[in-house]
Amino acid sequence: MYYTDRGIEELEKRRGEEEVTLAWLAEQLRIFTDLNPEFETAVDRLATWLARDDDDDE
């Protein structure tokens, strides 16, 4: 596990059984970038990657 995976591991451990909507996730990402504008580019890239994840299947 990479050092940067610690947050992902914690998320999976604490909330891995929960179901959320993409609308909820989008709102959480907006809140996060409002509070942490220095991460806006990274969050935007993640959101774009998630939005286009199935493009390779076509």
mmCIF file as gemmi writes it, N, C-alpha and C atoms, coordinates in Angstrom:
data_model
loop_
_atom_site.group_PDB
_atom_site.id
_atom_site.type_symbol
_atom_site.label_atom_id
_atom_site.label_alt_id
_atom_site.label_comp_id
_atom_site.label_asym_id
_atom_site.label_entity_id
_atom_site.label_seq_id
_atom_site.pdbx_PDB_ins_code
_atom_site.Cartn_x
_atom_site.Cartn_y
_atom_site.Cartn_z
_atom_site.occupancy
_atom_site.B_iso_or_equiv
_atom_site.pdbx_formal_charge
_atom_site.auth_seq_id
_atom_site.auth_asym_id
_atom_site.pdbx_PDB_model_num
ATOM 1 N N . MET Axp A 1 ? 0.851 -1.18 0 1 0 ? 1 A 1
ATOM 2 C CA . MET Axp A 1 ? 0 0 0 1 0 ? 1 A 1
ATOM 3 C C . MET Axp A 1 ? 0.888 1.232 0 1 0 ? 1 A 1
ATOM 4 N N . TYR Axp A 2 ? 0.548 2.157 -0.867 1 0 ? 2 A 1
ATOM 5 C CA . TYR Axp A 2 ? 1.251 3.432 -0.914 1 0 ? 2 A 1
ATOM 6 C C . TYR Axp A 2 ? 0.83 4.294 0.268 1 0 ? 2 A 1
ATOM 7 N N . TYR Axp A 3 ? 1.681 5.186 0.666 1 0 ? 3 A 1
ATOM 8 C CA . TYR Axp A 3 ? 1.364 6.115 1.753 1 0 ? 3 A 1
ATOM 9 C C . TYR Axp A 3 ? 0.076 6.875 1.437 1 0 ? 3 A 1
ATOM 10 N N . THR Axp A 4 ? -0.086 7.241 0.172 1 0 ? 4 A 1
ATOM 11 C CA . THR Axp A 4 ? -1.261 8.024 -0.22 1 0 ? 4 A 1
ATOM 12 C C . THR Axp A 4 ? -2.539 7.201 -0.191 1 0 ? 4 A 1
ATOM 13 N N . ASP Axp A 5 ? -2.443 5.891 -0.108 1 0 ? 5 A 1
ATOM 14 C CA . ASP Axp A 5 ? -3.626 5.03 -0.05 1 0 ? 5 A 1
ATOM 15 C C . ASP Axp A 5 ? -4.257 4.986 1.334 1 0 ? 5 A 1
ATOM 16 N N . ARG Axp A 6 ? -3.608 5.575 2.323 1 0 ? 6 A 1
ATOM 17 C CA . ARG Axp A 6 ? -4.138 5.501 3.684 1 0 ? 6 A 1
ATOM 18 C C . ARG Axp A 6 ? -5.524 6.104 3.789 1 0 ? 6 A 1
ATOM 19 N N . GLY Axp A 7 ? -5.753 7.227 3.135 1 0 ? 7 A 1
ATOM 20 C CA . GLY Axp A 7 ? -7.074 7.85 3.156 1 0 ? 7 A 1
ATOM 21 C C . GLY Axp A 7 ? -8.106 6.984 2.458 1 0 ? 7 A 1
ATOM 22 N N . ILE Axp A 8 ? -7.7 6.358 1.364 1 0 ? 8 A 1
ATOM 23 C CA . ILE Axp A 8 ? -8.606 5.461 0.639 1 0 ? 8 A 1
ATOM 24 C C . ILE Axp A 8 ? -8.945 4.261 1.505 1 0 ? 8 A 1
ATOM 25 N N . GLU Axp A 9 ? -7.956 3.716 2.168 1 0 ? 9 A 1
ATOM 26 C CA . GLU Axp A 9 ? -8.189 2.576 3.061 1 0 ? 9 A 1
ATOM 27 C C . GLU Axp A 9 ? -9.128 2.958 4.205 1 0 ? 9 A 1
ATOM 28 N N . GLU Axp A 10 ? -8.946 4.139 4.78 1 0 ? 10 A 1
ATOM 29 C CA . GLU Axp A 10 ? -9.819 4.593 5.86 1 0 ? 10 A 1
ATOM 30 C C . GLU Axp A 10 ? -11.25 4.773 5.357 1 0 ? 10 A 1
ATOM 31 N N . LEU Axp A 11 ? -11.392 5.364 4.174 1 0 ? 11 A 1
ATOM 32 C CA . LEU Axp A 11 ? -12.72 5.545 3.584 1 0 ? 11 A 1
ATOM 33 C C . LEU Axp A 11 ? -13.417 4.196 3.397 1 0 ? 11 A 1
ATOM 34 N N . GLU Axp A 12 ? -12.705 3.25 2.874 1 0 ? 12 A 1
ATOM 35 C CA . GLU Axp A 12 ? -13.288 1.923 2.651 1 0 ? 12 A 1
ATOM 36 C C . GLU Axp A 12 ? -13.654 1.245 3.964 1 0 ? 12 A 1
ATOM 37 N N . LYS Axp A 13 ? -12.793 1.372 4.952 1 0 ? 13 A 1
ATOM 38 C CA . LYS Axp A 13 ? -13.041 0.747 6.249 1 0 ? 13 A 1
ATOM 39 C C . LYS Axp A 13 ? -14.245 1.374 6.956 1 0 ? 13 A 1
ATOM 40 N N . ARG Axp A 14 ? -14.302 2.711 6.96 1 0 ? 14 A 1
ATOM 41 C CA . ARG Axp A 14 ? -15.355 3.41 7.709 1 0 ? 14 A 1
ATOM 42 C C . ARG Axp A 14 ? -16.698 3.457 6.989 1 0 ? 14 A 1
ATOM 43 N N . ARG Axp A 15 ? -16.655 3.584 5.656 1 0 ? 15 A 1
ATOM 44 C CA . ARG Axp A 15 ? -17.899 3.843 4.923 1 0 ? 15 A 1
ATOM 45 C C . ARG Axp A 15 ? -18.11 2.899 3.749 1 0 ? 15 A 1
ATOM 46 N N . GLY Axp A 16 ? -17.339 1.833 3.696 1 0 ? 16 A 1
ATOM 47 C CA . GLY Axp A 16 ? -17.375 0.909 2.571 1 0 ? 16 A 1
ATOM 48 C C . GLY Axp A 16 ? -18.708 0.219 2.341 1 0 ? 16 A 1
ATOM 49 N N . GLU Axp A 17 ? -19.52 0.109 3.361 1 0 ? 17 A 1
ATOM 50 C CA . GLU Axp A 17 ? -20.815 -0.548 3.224 1 0 ? 17 A 1
ATOM 51 C C . GLU Axp A 17 ? -21.933 0.406 2.807 1 0 ? 17 A 1
ATOM 52 N N . GLU Axp A 18 ? -21.655 1.705 2.817 1 0 ? 18 A 1
ATOM 53 C CA . GLU Axp A 18 ? -22.674 2.698 2.49 1 0 ? 18 A 1
ATOM 54 C C . GLU Axp A 18 ? -22.876 2.799 0.981 1 0 ? 18 A 1
ATOM 55 N N . GLU Axp A 19 ? -24.069 3.203 0.588 1 0 ? 19 A 1
ATOM 56 C CA . GLU Axp A 19 ? -24.357 3.508 -0.801 1 0 ? 19 A 1
ATOM 57 C C . GLU Axp A 19 ? -24.612 4.998 -0.911 1 0 ? 19 A 1
ATOM 58 N N . VAL Axp A 20 ? -24.025 5.614 -1.938 1 0 ? 20 A 1
ATOM 59 C CA . VAL Axp A 20 ? -24.202 7.051 -2.146 1 0 ? 20 A 1
ATOM 60 C C . VAL Axp A 20 ? -24.526 7.292 -3.613 1 0 ? 20 A 1
ATOM 61 N N . THR Axp A 21 ? -25.104 8.436 -3.885 1 0 ? 21 A 1
ATOM 62 C CA . THR Axp A 21 ? -25.36 8.812 -5.269 1 0 ? 21 A 1
ATOM 63 C C . THR Axp A 21 ? -24.184 9.62 -5.802 1 0 ? 21 A 1
ATOM 64 N N . LEU Axp A 22 ? -24.103 9.699 -7.107 1 0 ? 22 A 1
ATOM 65 C CA . LEU Axp A 22 ? -23.067 10.536 -7.705 1 0 ? 22 A 1
ATOM 66 C C . LEU Axp A 22 ? -23.343 12.006 -7.444 1 0 ? 22 A 1
ATOM 67 N N . ALA Axp A 23 ? -24.616 12.358 -7.305 1 0 ? 23 A 1
ATOM 68 C CA . ALA Axp A 23 ? -24.952 13.74 -6.952 1 0 ? 23 A 1
ATOM 69 C C . ALA Axp A 23 ? -24.404 14.083 -5.57 1 0 ? 23 A 1
ATOM 70 N N . TRP Axp A 24 ? -24.516 13.173 -4.639 1 0 ? 24 A 1
ATOM 71 C CA . TRP Axp A 24 ? -23.972 13.39 -3.291 1 0 ? 24 A 1
ATOM 72 C C . TRP Axp A 24 ? -22.447 13.535 -3.37 1 0 ? 24 A 1
ATOM 73 N N . LEU Axp A 25 ? -21.806 12.647 -4.111 1 0 ? 25 A 1
ATOM 74 C CA . LEU Axp A 25 ? -20.351 12.705 -4.251 1 0 ? 25 A 1
ATOM 75 C C . LEU Axp A 25 ? -19.917 14.025 -4.885 1 0 ? 25 A 1
ATOM 76 N N . ALA Axp A 26 ? -20.63 14.459 -5.927 1 0 ? 26 A 1
ATOM 77 C CA . ALA Axp A 26 ? -20.302 15.727 -6.574 1 0 ? 26 A 1
ATOM 78 C C . ALA Axp A 26 ? -20.406 16.881 -5.587 1 0 ? 26 A 1
ATOM 79 N N . GLU Axp A 27 ? -21.439 16.875 -4.771 1 0 ? 27 A 1
ATOM 80 C CA . GLU Axp A 27 ? -21.6 17.944 -3.777 1 0 ? 27 A 1
ATOM 81 C C . GLU Axp A 27 ? -20.465 17.917 -2.752 1 0 ? 27 A 1
ATOM 82 N N . GLN Axp A 28 ? -20.066 16.739 -2.31 1 0 ? 28 A 1
ATOM 83 C CA . GLN Axp A 28 ? -18.957 16.628 -1.36 1 0 ? 28 A 1
ATOM 84 C C . GLN Axp A 28 ? -17.657 17.13 -1.974 1 0 ? 28 A 1
ATOM 85 N N . LEU Axp A 29 ? -17.447 16.845 -3.256 1 0 ? 29 A 1
ATOM 86 C CA . LEU Axp A 29 ? -16.246 17.338 -3.932 1 0 ? 29 A 1
ATOM 87 C C . LEU Axp A 29 ? -16.277 18.861 -4.049 1 0 ? 29 A 1
ATOM 88 N N . ARG Axp A 30 ? -17.45 19.43 -4.306 1 0 ? 30 A 1
ATOM 89 C CA . ARG Axp A 30 ? -17.567 20.898 -4.346 1 0 ? 30 A 1
ATOM 90 C C . ARG Axp A 30 ? -17.247 21.509 -2.987 1 0 ? 30 A 1
ATOM 91 N N . ILE Axp A 31 ? -17.787 20.929 -1.95 1 0 ? 31 A 1
ATOM 92 C CA . ILE Axp A 31 ? -17.523 21.428 -0.591 1 0 ? 31 A 1
ATOM 93 C C . ILE Axp A 31 ? -16.036 21.343 -0.281 1 0 ? 31 A 1
ATOM 94 N N . PHE Axp A 32 ? -15.434 20.2 -0.61 1 0 ? 32 A 1
ATOM 95 C CA . PHE Axp A 32 ? -14.006 20.01 -0.344 1 0 ? 32 A 1
ATOM 96 C C . PHE Axp A 32 ? -13.164 21.058 -1.07 1 0 ? 32 A 1
ATOM 97 N N . THR Axp A 33 ? -13.474 21.312 -2.357 1 0 ? 33 A 1
ATOM 98 C CA . THR Axp A 33 ? -12.666 22.289 -3.089 1 0 ? 33 A 1
ATOM 99 C C . THR Axp A 33 ? -12.93 23.715 -2.627 1 0 ? 33 A 1
ATOM 100 N N . ASP Axp A 34 ? -14.133 23.982 -2.134 1 0 ? 34 A 1
ATOM 101 C CA . ASP Axp A 34 ? -14.387 25.3 -1.545 1 0 ? 34 A 1
ATOM 102 C C . ASP Axp A 34 ? -13.533 25.522 -0.303 1 0 ? 34 A 1
ATOM 103 N N . LEU Axp A 35 ? -13.379 24.478 0.49 1 0 ? 35 A 1
ATOM 104 C CA . LEU Axp A 35 ? -12.587 24.561 1.715 1 0 ? 35 A 1
ATOM 105 C C . LEU Axp A 35 ? -11.086 24.432 1.451 1 0 ? 35 A 1
ATOM 106 N N . ASN Axp A 36 ? -10.717 23.788 0.361 1 0 ? 36 A 1
ATOM 107 C CA . ASN Axp A 36 ? -9.314 23.505 0.032 1 0 ? 36 A 1
ATOM 108 C C . ASN Axp A 36 ? -9.042 23.831 -1.431 1 0 ? 36 A 1
ATOM 109 N N . PRO Axp A 37 ? -9.065 25.107 -1.803 1 0 ? 37 A 1
ATOM 110 C CA . PRO Axp A 37 ? -8.939 25.466 -3.218 1 0 ? 37 A 1
ATOM 111 C C . PRO Axp A 37 ? -7.625 25.017 -3.862 1 0 ? 37 A 1
ATOM 112 N N . GLU Axp A 38 ? -6.62 24.762 -3.073 1 0 ? 38 A 1
ATOM 113 C CA . GLU Axp A 38 ? -5.341 24.315 -3.633 1 0 ? 38 A 1
ATOM 114 C C . GLU Axp A 38 ? -5.443 22.923 -4.262 1 0 ? 38 A 1
ATOM 115 N N . PHE Axp A 39 ? -6.51 22.178 -3.958 1 0 ? 39 A 1
ATOM 116 C CA . PHE Axp A 39 ? -6.714 20.844 -4.516 1 0 ? 39 A 1
ATOM 117 C C . PHE Axp A 39 ? -7.724 20.833 -5.66 1 0 ? 39 A 1
ATOM 118 N N . GLU Axp A 40 ? -8.143 22.013 -6.113 1 0 ? 40 A 1
ATOM 119 C CA . GLU Axp A 40 ? -9.177 22.098 -7.144 1 0 ? 40 A 1
ATOM 120 C C . GLU Axp A 40 ? -8.792 21.346 -8.418 1 0 ? 40 A 1
ATOM 121 N N . THR Axp A 41 ? -7.565 21.491 -8.869 1 0 ? 41 A 1
ATOM 122 C CA . THR Axp A 41 ? -7.138 20.819 -10.096 1 0 ? 41 A 1
ATOM 123 C C . THR Axp A 41 ? -7.181 19.312 -9.937 1 0 ? 41 A 1
ATOM 124 N N . ALA Axp A 42 ? -6.669 18.81 -8.833 1 0 ? 42 A 1
ATOM 125 C CA . ALA Axp A 42 ? -6.662 17.36 -8.614 1 0 ? 42 A 1
ATOM 126 C C . ALA Axp A 42 ? -8.08 16.805 -8.52 1 0 ? 42 A 1
ATOM 127 N N . VAL Axp A 43 ? -8.957 17.495 -7.81 1 0 ? 43 A 1
ATOM 128 C CA . VAL Axp A 43 ? -10.34 17.044 -7.666 1 0 ? 43 A 1
ATOM 129 C C . VAL Axp A 43 ? -11.039 17.098 -9.021 1 0 ? 43 A 1
ATOM 130 N N . ASP Axp A 44 ? -10.791 18.144 -9.793 1 0 ? 44 A 1
ATOM 131 C CA . ASP Axp A 44 ? -11.39 18.25 -11.114 1 0 ? 44 A 1
ATOM 132 C C . ASP Axp A 44 ? -10.929 17.116 -12.02 1 0 ? 44 A 1
ATOM 133 N N . ARG Axp A 45 ? -9.656 16.78 -11.958 1 0 ? 45 A 1
ATOM 134 C CA . ARG Axp A 45 ? -9.138 15.662 -12.761 1 0 ? 45 A 1
ATOM 135 C C . ARG Axp A 45 ? -9.756 14.342 -12.331 1 0 ? 45 A 1
ATOM 136 N N . LEU Axp A 46 ? -9.898 14.135 -11.031 1 0 ? 46 A 1
ATOM 137 C CA . LEU Axp A 46 ? -10.54 12.916 -10.539 1 0 ? 46 A 1
ATOM 138 C C . LEU Axp A 46 ? -11.983 12.844 -11.018 1 0 ? 46 A 1
ATOM 139 N N . ALA Axp A 47 ? -12.721 13.948 -10.903 1 0 ? 47 A 1
ATOM 140 C CA . ALA Axp A 47 ? -14.12 13.969 -11.323 1 0 ? 47 A 1
ATOM 141 C C . ALA Axp A 47 ? -14.237 13.687 -12.821 1 0 ? 47 A 1
ATOM 142 N N . THR Axp A 48 ? -13.361 14.275 -13.612 1 0 ? 48 A 1
ATOM 143 C CA . THR Axp A 48 ? -13.381 14.029 -15.05 1 0 ? 48 A 1
ATOM 144 C C . THR Axp A 48 ? -13.069 12.576 -15.357 1 0 ? 48 A 1
ATOM 145 N N . TRP Axp A 49 ? -12.097 12.019 -14.681 1 0 ? 49 A 1
ATOM 146 C CA . TRP Axp A 49 ? -11.742 10.615 -14.875 1 0 ? 49 A 1
ATOM 147 C C . TRP Axp A 49 ? -12.91 9.704 -14.511 1 0 ? 49 A 1
ATOM 148 N N . LEU Axp A 50 ? -13.566 9.991 -13.397 1 0 ? 50 A 1
ATOM 149 C CA . LEU Axp A 50 ? -14.721 9.187 -13.001 1 0 ? 50 A 1
ATOM 150 C C . LEU Axp A 50 ? -15.864 9.33 -14.01 1 0 ? 50 A 1
ATOM 151 N N . ALA Axp A 51 ? -16.085 10.526 -14.506 1 0 ? 51 A 1
ATOM 152 C CA . ALA Axp A 51 ? -17.165 10.767 -15.459 1 0 ? 51 A 1
ATOM 153 C C . ALA Axp A 51 ? -16.93 10.044 -16.778 1 0 ? 51 A 1
ATOM 154 N N . ARG Axp A 52 ? -15.682 9.902 -17.166 1 0 ? 52 A 1
ATOM 155 C CA . ARG Axp A 52 ? -15.351 9.315 -18.477 1 0 ? 52 A 1
ATOM 156 C C . ARG Axp A 52 ? -14.846 7.883 -18.366 1 0 ? 52 A 1
ATOM 157 N N . ASP Axp A 53 ? -14.939 7.278 -17.207 1 0 ? 53 A 1
ATOM 158 C CA . ASP Axp A 53 ? -14.367 5.945 -16.974 1 0 ? 53 A 1
ATOM 159 C C . ASP Axp A 53 ? -14.86 4.905 -17.969 1 0 ? 53 A 1
ATOM 160 N N . ASP Axp A 54 ? -16.076 4.999 -18.44 1 0 ? 54 A 1
ATOM 161 C CA . ASP Axp A 54 ? -16.599 3.993 -19.351 1 0 ? 54 A 1
ATOM 162 C C . ASP Axp A 54 ? -16.391 4.345 -20.823 1 0 ? 54 A 1
ATOM 163 N N . ASP Axp A 55 ? -15.736 5.441 -21.135 1 0 ? 55 A 1
ATOM 164 C CA . ASP Axp A 55 ? -15.506 5.831 -22.524 1 0 ? 55 A 1
ATOM 165 C C . ASP Axp A 55 ? -14.693 4.809 -23.3 1 0 ? 55 A 1
ATOM 166 N N . ASP Axp A 56 ? -13.791 4.098 -22.632 1 0 ? 56 A 1
ATOM 167 C CA . ASP Axp A 56 ? -12.961 3.107 -23.312 1 0 ? 56 A 1
ATOM 168 C C . ASP Axp A 56 ? -13.752 1.884 -23.747 1 0 ? 56 A 1
ATOM 169 N N . ASP Axp A 57 ? -14.917 1.664 -23.158 1 0 ? 57 A 1
ATOM 170 C CA . ASP Axp A 57 ? -15.728 0.49 -23.468 1 0 ? 57 A 1
ATOM 171 C C . ASP Axp A 57 ? -16.448 0.625 -24.808 1 0 ? 57 A 1
ATOM 172 N N . GLU Axp A 58 ? -16.557 1.826 -25.334 1 0 ? 58 A 1
ATOM 173 C CA . GLU Axp A 58 ? -17.321 2.056 -26.567 1 0 ? 58 A 1
ATOM 174 C C . GLU Axp A 58 ? -16.528 1.726 -27.794 1 0 ? 58 A 1
